[in-house]
Amino acid sequence: MKRLLRSCVLVPLIAAPLVGCGLIFGGTTQAVQVESTPSGAQIRTQPATRTYTTPASIELKRKNVYTLIATREGYSSAEYELDRNIRGKALAFDIITGLLWIAVDAATGAWYELEPREVSMTLQRMDETVRGPDQIRIDIGVSPDGRTLEVRSSEPGVTTRLVPGHP
């Protein structure tokens, strides 16, 4: 029984210096809410984590500075850089309670906060005045006698041309 009681007292005393206040009260990750107009955009992060689809809650490590990149077909991409600031309360508690905790929170990034916690990104529709497919297949051929060059397209409305060869 004495061993159990001693363990219950010693384990927290030994472990306490290994965990900083920022780590205890906030952890090493933080959720950031991301929305886009239009919704359904793909969100990537730099440094890379994984790809999300808006609206999304993205769990990011506090120790990194992130750029969010939103893409959607038919729209230009948009970028947003998150700020990383030291959480004043976590730093104050670390200073009051011991310097070892400062090292733990600094190493894990637990004393940082990513801002803002909610991001709204607007993607601009690409030029609608340009109509037609993104790609057009064009075949170029030469007649068997080598006198005529033939240009054909897979799209209707694109003219097929025969270009006479030079003797």
DRENPA-3360 file (N, C-alpha, C; in nm, 2 decimals, always signed):
BEGIN
1 = MKRLLRSC = +0.08/-0.12/+0.00/+0.00/+0.00/+0.00/+0.09/+0.13/+0.00 ~ +0.20/+0.12/+0.08/+0.29/+0.24/+0.08/+0.35/+0.26/-0.06 ~ +0.38/+0.15/-0.13/+0.44/+0.17/-0.26/+0.34/+0.24/-0.35 ~ +0.22/+0.20/-0.35/+0.11/+0.26/-0.44/+0.10/+0.40/-0.40 ~ +0.09/+0.44/-0.28/+0.08/+0.57/-0.23/+0.20/+0.66/-0.28 ~ +0.32/+0.60/-0.26/+0.44/+0.67/-0.30/+0.44/+0.69/-0.45 ~ +0.40/+0.59/-0.53/+0.39/+0.60/-0.68/+0.29/+0.71/-0.72 ~ +0.18/+0.71/-0.65/+0.08/+0.82/-0.68/+0.13/+0.96/-0.66;
9 = VLVPLIAA = +0.22/+0.97/-0.57/+0.28/+1.10/-0.53/+0.40/+1.13/-0.62 ~ +0.49/+1.03/-0.64/+0.61/+1.06/-0.72/+0.59/+1.07/-0.87 ~ +0.50/+1.00/-0.93/+0.48/+1.01/-1.07/+0.44/+1.15/-1.12 ~ +0.34/+1.21/-1.06/+0.31/+1.34/-1.10/+0.42/+1.44/-1.07 ~ +0.49/+1.43/-0.96/+0.60/+1.52/-0.93/+0.72/+1.51/-1.03 ~ +0.74/+1.39/-1.08/+0.85/+1.37/-1.18/+0.80/+1.42/-1.32 ~ +0.67/+1.39/-1.35/+0.62/+1.42/-1.48/+0.59/+1.57/-1.50 ~ +0.55/+1.64/-1.39/+0.51/+1.78/-1.40/+0.61/+1.87/-1.47;
17 = PLVGCGLI = +0.74/+1.86/-1.44/+0.83/+1.95/-1.51/+0.84/+1.92/-1.66 ~ +0.80/+1.80/-1.71/+0.81/+1.77/-1.85/+0.69/+1.82/-1.93 ~ +0.60/+1.88/-1.87/+0.48/+1.94/-1.94/+0.47/+2.08/-1.91 ~ +0.47/+2.17/-2.01/+0.45/+2.31/-1.99/+0.30/+2.35/-1.98 ~ +0.28/+2.47/-1.93/+0.14/+2.52/-1.92/+0.07/+2.53/-2.05 ~ +0.14/+2.57/-2.15/+0.08/+2.58/-2.29/+0.04/+2.44/-2.33 ~ +0.12/+2.34/-2.30/+0.08/+2.21/-2.34/-0.04/+2.15/-2.26 ~ -0.04/+2.19/-2.14/-0.15/+2.14/-2.05/-0.28/+2.21/-2.09;
25 = FGGTTQAV = -0.28/+2.34/-2.11/-0.40/+2.42/-2.14/-0.44/+2.44/-2.28 ~ -0.36/+2.40/-2.38/-0.39/+2.42/-2.52/-0.35/+2.31/-2.61 ~ -0.25/+2.23/-2.57/-0.21/+2.12/-2.66/-0.12/+2.18/-2.77 ~ -0.07/+2.08/-2.85/+0.02/+2.12/-2.96/-0.05/+2.14/-3.09 ~ -0.18/+2.12/-3.10/-0.26/+2.15/-3.22/-0.37/+2.24/-3.20 ~ -0.43/+2.30/-3.30/-0.54/+2.39/-3.29/-0.62/+2.37/-3.42 ~ -0.75/+2.38/-3.40/-0.85/+2.38/-3.51/-0.87/+2.51/-3.57 ~ -0.87/+2.52/-3.70/-0.89/+2.64/-3.78/-1.01/+2.61/-3.87;
33 = QVESTPSG = -1.11/+2.69/-3.87/-1.23/+2.67/-3.95/-1.21/+2.75/-4.09 ~ -1.23/+2.68/-4.20/-1.20/+2.74/-4.33/-1.33/+2.73/-4.41 ~ -1.38/+2.84/-4.47/-1.49/+2.84/-4.56/-1.44/+2.91/-4.69 ~ -1.51/+2.88/-4.80/-1.48/+2.94/-4.92/-1.61/+2.98/-5.00 ~ -1.59/+3.08/-5.08/-1.70/+3.12/-5.18/-1.64/+3.10/-5.31 ~ -1.69/+3.01/-5.39/-1.79/+2.91/-5.36/-1.74/+2.80/-5.27 ~ -1.83/+2.73/-5.21/-1.79/+2.62/-5.12/-1.75/+2.50/-5.21 ~ -1.69/+2.40/-5.15/-1.64/+2.29/-5.22/-1.50/+2.30/-5.28;
41 = AQIRTQPA = -1.43/+2.41/-5.24/-1.29/+2.43/-5.28/-1.20/+2.33/-5.21 ~ -1.09/+2.29/-5.28/-0.99/+2.20/-5.22/-0.89/+2.29/-5.14 ~ -0.86/+2.26/-5.02/-0.77/+2.34/-4.94/-0.64/+2.25/-4.91 ~ -0.53/+2.31/-4.95/-0.40/+2.25/-4.92/-0.33/+2.34/-4.82 ~ -0.23/+2.29/-4.75/-0.16/+2.37/-4.66/-0.01/+2.36/-4.69 ~ +0.06/+2.47/-4.67/+0.21/+2.47/-4.68/+0.26/+2.52/-4.54 ~ +0.33/+2.44/-4.46/+0.38/+2.31/-4.50/+0.26/+2.21/-4.51 ~ +0.29/+2.11/-4.59/+0.18/+2.02/-4.63/+0.13/+1.93/-4.51;
49 = TRTYTTPA = +0.00/+1.92/-4.50/-0.06/+1.83/-4.41/-0.14/+1.73/-4.49 ~ -0.26/+1.77/-4.53/-0.34/+1.69/-4.62/-0.44/+1.78/-4.69 ~ -0.52/+1.73/-4.78/-0.62/+1.81/-4.86/-0.75/+1.80/-4.79 ~ -0.82/+1.92/-4.78/-0.95/+1.93/-4.72/-1.05/+1.99/-4.82 ~ -1.18/+1.97/-4.80/-1.28/+2.03/-4.89/-1.36/+2.13/-4.80 ~ -1.38/+2.25/-4.85/-1.46/+2.35/-4.77/-1.61/+2.32/-4.77 ~ -1.68/+2.36/-4.66/-1.62/+2.41/-4.54/-1.55/+2.30/-4.46 ~ -1.45/+2.34/-4.39/-1.37/+2.23/-4.32/-1.31/+2.29/-4.19;
57 = SIELKRKN = -1.29/+2.20/-4.10/-1.22/+2.22/-3.97/-1.08/+2.16/-3.99 ~ -0.98/+2.24/-3.99/-0.84/+2.19/-4.02/-0.77/+2.19/-3.88 ~ -0.71/+2.07/-3.85/-0.63/+2.06/-3.73/-0.49/+2.08/-3.76 ~ -0.42/+2.19/-3.71/-0.29/+2.22/-3.75/-0.20/+2.23/-3.62 ~ -0.07/+2.19/-3.64/+0.03/+2.20/-3.53/+0.06/+2.35/-3.51 ~ +0.05/+2.39/-3.38/+0.07/+2.53/-3.34/+0.21/+2.58/-3.37 ~ +0.31/+2.49/-3.38/+0.45/+2.54/-3.39/+0.49/+2.59/-3.53 ~ +0.40/+2.56/-3.63/+0.43/+2.60/-3.77/+0.35/+2.72/-3.81;
65 = VYTLIATR = +0.41/+2.79/-3.91/+0.34/+2.90/-3.98/+0.28/+2.84/-4.11 ~ +0.15/+2.86/-4.13/+0.09/+2.80/-4.25/+0.04/+2.90/-4.35 ~ +0.04/+2.85/-4.48/-0.03/+2.92/-4.58/-0.14/+2.82/-4.63 ~ -0.26/+2.87/-4.64/-0.37/+2.79/-4.69/-0.39/+2.83/-4.84 ~ -0.40/+2.73/-4.92/-0.42/+2.74/-5.07/-0.55/+2.68/-5.11 ~ -0.64/+2.76/-5.16/-0.77/+2.71/-5.20/-0.78/+2.71/-5.36 ~ -0.83/+2.59/-5.41/-0.84/+2.58/-5.55/-0.98/+2.51/-5.59 ~ -1.03/+2.55/-5.70/-1.15/+2.48/-5.75/-1.15/+2.50/-5.90;
73 = EGYSSAEY = -1.19/+2.40/-5.97/-1.19/+2.41/-6.12/-1.28/+2.52/-6.17 ~ -1.23/+2.60/-6.26/-1.30/+2.71/-6.32/-1.28/+2.84/-6.24 ~ -1.20/+2.84/-6.13/-1.18/+2.95/-6.05/-1.03/+2.97/-6.03 ~ -0.99/+3.10/-6.01/-0.85/+3.12/-5.98/-0.82/+3.08/-5.83 ~ -0.70/+3.04/-5.80/-0.67/+3.00/-5.67/-0.66/+3.12/-5.57 ~ -0.67/+3.09/-5.44/-0.66/+3.20/-5.34/-0.57/+3.15/-5.23 ~ -0.49/+3.24/-5.17/-0.40/+3.20/-5.06/-0.43/+3.29/-4.94 ~ -0.40/+3.23/-4.82/-0.42/+3.30/-4.70/-0.31/+3.25/-4.60;
81 = ELDRNIRG = -0.24/+3.35/-4.55/-0.13/+3.31/-4.45/-0.18/+3.33/-4.31 ~ -0.17/+3.22/-4.23/-0.21/+3.23/-4.09/-0.10/+3.29/-4.01 ~ -0.13/+3.37/-3.91/-0.03/+3.43/-3.82/-0.01/+3.34/-3.70 ~ +0.11/+3.34/-3.65/+0.14/+3.26/-3.53/+0.19/+3.35/-3.42 ~ +0.12/+3.36/-3.31/+0.16/+3.45/-3.20/+0.17/+3.37/-3.07 ~ +0.25/+3.42/-2.98/+0.27/+3.36/-2.85/+0.15/+3.39/-2.77 ~ +0.09/+3.29/-2.71/-0.02/+3.30/-2.62/+0.03/+3.36/-2.48 ~ +0.00/+3.48/-2.45/+0.05/+3.55/-2.33/+0.03/+3.48/-2.20;
89 = KALAFDII = -0.09/+3.42/-2.19/-0.12/+3.35/-2.06/-0.03/+3.22/-2.04 ~ -0.01/+3.15/-2.15/+0.08/+3.03/-2.14/+0.22/+3.07/-2.11 ~ +0.27/+3.18/-2.17/+0.41/+3.23/-2.14/+0.42/+3.28/-2.00 ~ +0.32/+3.35/-1.95/+0.32/+3.40/-1.82/+0.32/+3.29/-1.71 ~ +0.24/+3.19/-1.73/+0.23/+3.07/-1.64/+0.37/+3.00/-1.65 ~ +0.43/+2.99/-1.76/+0.56/+2.92/-1.77/+0.66/+3.00/-1.70 ~ +0.67/+3.13/-1.71/+0.76/+3.21/-1.63/+0.74/+3.20/-1.48 ~ +0.62/+3.20/-1.44/+0.59/+3.20/-1.30/+0.62/+3.06/-1.24;
97 = TGLLWIAV = +0.60/+2.96/-1.31/+0.61/+2.82/-1.26/+0.74/+2.75/-1.29 ~ +0.82/+2.80/-1.37/+0.96/+2.74/-1.39/+1.01/+2.75/-1.53 ~ +1.14/+2.77/-1.54/+1.20/+2.78/-1.67/+1.20/+2.65/-1.76 ~ +1.20/+2.54/-1.69/+1.20/+2.41/-1.77/+1.07/+2.40/-1.85 ~ +0.96/+2.45/-1.80/+0.84/+2.45/-1.87/+0.84/+2.54/-2.00 ~ +0.92/+2.65/-1.99/+0.93/+2.73/-2.11/+0.99/+2.65/-2.22 ~ +1.10/+2.58/-2.19/+1.17/+2.50/-2.29/+1.07/+2.39/-2.35 ~ +0.99/+2.33/-2.27/+0.89/+2.23/-2.32/+0.79/+2.30/-2.41;
105 = DAATGAWY = +0.73/+2.41/-2.37/+0.63/+2.47/-2.46/+0.69/+2.53/-2.58 ~ +0.82/+2.58/-2.57/+0.88/+2.64/-2.69/+0.91/+2.52/-2.79 ~ +0.96/+2.41/-2.74/+1.00/+2.30/-2.83/+0.88/+2.24/-2.90 ~ +0.77/+2.23/-2.82/+0.64/+2.16/-2.88/+0.56/+2.26/-2.96 ~ +0.58/+2.39/-2.94/+0.50/+2.50/-3.00/+0.37/+2.52/-2.93 ~ +0.36/+2.46/-2.81/+0.23/+2.47/-2.74/+0.20/+2.61/-2.69 ~ +0.29/+2.70/-2.68/+0.26/+2.83/-2.64/+0.22/+2.93/-2.75 ~ +0.21/+2.87/-2.87/+0.17/+2.95/-2.99/+0.02/+2.94/-3.01;
113 = ELEPREVS = -0.04/+3.04/-3.08/-0.18/+3.03/-3.12/-0.18/+3.08/-3.27 ~ -0.25/+3.00/-3.35/-0.27/+3.04/-3.49/-0.39/+3.13/-3.50 ~ -0.37/+3.24/-3.58/-0.48/+3.34/-3.60/-0.49/+3.37/-3.74 ~ -0.61/+3.40/-3.78/-0.74/+3.39/-3.71/-0.78/+3.24/-3.70 ~ -0.88/+3.22/-3.61/-0.93/+3.08/-3.59/-1.04/+3.05/-3.70 ~ -1.09/+3.15/-3.77/-1.19/+3.13/-3.88/-1.14/+3.21/-4.00 ~ -1.13/+3.14/-4.11/-1.08/+3.20/-4.24/-1.19/+3.18/-4.34 ~ -1.22/+3.29/-4.42/-1.31/+3.28/-4.53/-1.23/+3.33/-4.65;
121 = MTLQRMDE = -1.23/+3.24/-4.76/-1.16/+3.27/-4.88/-1.25/+3.28/-5.00 ~ -1.23/+3.38/-5.08/-1.31/+3.40/-5.20/-1.23/+3.37/-5.32 ~ -1.28/+3.28/-5.41/-1.22/+3.24/-5.53/-1.29/+3.31/-5.65 ~ -1.21/+3.37/-5.74/-1.27/+3.45/-5.85/-1.29/+3.35/-5.97 ~ -1.41/+3.36/-6.03/-1.43/+3.28/-6.15/-1.34/+3.33/-6.26 ~ -1.29/+3.23/-6.33/-1.20/+3.27/-6.44/-1.28/+3.33/-6.56 ~ -1.21/+3.40/-6.65/-1.28/+3.47/-6.76/-1.38/+3.39/-6.83 ~ -1.51/+3.44/-6.82/-1.62/+3.37/-6.88/-1.64/+3.41/-7.03;
129 = TVRGPDQI = -1.56/+3.51/-7.08/-1.58/+3.55/-7.21/-1.51/+3.46/-7.31 ~ -1.42/+3.38/-7.26/-1.35/+3.28/-7.34/-1.44/+3.15/-7.33 ~ -1.50/+3.11/-7.45/-1.59/+3.00/-7.45/-1.52/+2.88/-7.52 ~ -1.56/+2.77/-7.49/-1.51/+2.65/-7.55/-1.44/+2.56/-7.45 ~ -1.40/+2.44/-7.50/-1.33/+2.35/-7.41/-1.19/+2.40/-7.37 ~ -1.14/+2.34/-7.26/-1.01/+2.37/-7.22/-0.90/+2.32/-7.32 ~ -0.93/+2.21/-7.38/-0.84/+2.15/-7.48/-0.91/+2.11/-7.61 ~ -0.84/+2.13/-7.72/-0.89/+2.10/-7.85/-0.79/+2.01/-7.91;
137 = RIDIGVSP = -0.83/+1.89/-7.96/-0.74/+1.80/-8.03/-0.73/+1.84/-8.18 ~ -0.60/+1.86/-8.22/-0.58/+1.90/-8.36/-0.49/+1.79/-8.42 ~ -0.53/+1.74/-8.54/-0.45/+1.64/-8.61/-0.39/+1.71/-8.74 ~ -0.26/+1.69/-8.76/-0.20/+1.74/-8.88/-0.15/+1.62/-8.96 ~ -0.18/+1.62/-9.09/-0.13/+1.51/-9.17/-0.09/+1.57/-9.31 ~ -0.02/+1.48/-9.38/+0.03/+1.52/-9.51/-0.03/+1.41/-9.61 ~ -0.07/+1.46/-9.72/-0.13/+1.36/-9.82/-0.02/+1.27/-9.87 ~ -0.06/+1.15/-9.92/+0.04/+1.05/-9.97/+0.14/+1.11/-10.07;
145 = DGRTLEVR = +0.09/+1.20/-10.15/+0.18/+1.25/-10.25/+0.27/+1.36/-10.20 ~ +0.25/+1.40/-10.07/+0.33/+1.51/-10.01/+0.30/+1.65/-10.05 ~ +0.19/+1.67/-10.13/+0.16/+1.80/-10.18/+0.06/+1.88/-10.10 ~ -0.01/+1.81/-10.01/-0.12/+1.88/-9.93/-0.10/+1.85/-9.78 ~ -0.11/+1.96/-9.70/-0.11/+1.95/-9.56/-0.25/+1.96/-9.51 ~ -0.29/+1.87/-9.42/-0.43/+1.87/-9.38/-0.43/+1.89/-9.23 ~ -0.52/+1.99/-9.18/-0.53/+2.02/-9.04/-0.67/+1.99/-9.00 ~ -0.70/+1.91/-8.90/-0.83/+1.87/-8.86/-0.84/+1.89/-8.71;
153 = SSEPGVTT = -0.96/+1.92/-8.66/-0.99/+1.94/-8.52/-1.11/+1.85/-8.48 ~ -1.10/+1.81/-8.35/-1.21/+1.73/-8.30/-1.33/+1.81/-8.26 ~ -1.32/+1.94/-8.25/-1.43/+2.03/-8.21/-1.51/+2.08/-8.32 ~ -1.64/+2.08/-8.31/-1.72/+2.14/-8.42/-1.70/+2.29/-8.42 ~ -1.70/+2.35/-8.54/-1.68/+2.49/-8.55/-1.53/+2.53/-8.58 ~ -1.44/+2.44/-8.56/-1.30/+2.46/-8.59/-1.28/+2.42/-8.73 ~ -1.23/+2.51/-8.82/-1.23/+2.48/-8.96/-1.12/+2.38/-8.99 ~ -1.15/+2.29/-9.08/-1.06/+2.19/-9.14/-1.00/+2.26/-9.26;
161 = RLVPGHP = -0.87/+2.26/-9.27/-0.80/+2.33/-9.38/-0.71/+2.24/-9.45 ~ -0.71/+2.26/-9.58/-0.61/+2.19/-9.67/-0.52/+2.30/-9.72 ~ -0.39/+2.28/-9.70/-0.29/+2.37/-9.74/-0.21/+2.31/-9.85 ~ -0.22/+2.37/-9.97/-0.14/+2.31/-10.08/+0.01/+2.32/-10.05 ~ +0.08/+2.22/-10.09/+0.22/+2.22/-10.07/+0.30/+2.30/-10.18 ~ +0.42/+2.33/-10.15/+0.50/+2.40/-10.25/+0.58/+2.30/-10.33 ~ +0.58/+2.33/-10.46/+0.65/+2.23/-10.55/+0.80/+2.24/-10.53;
% end
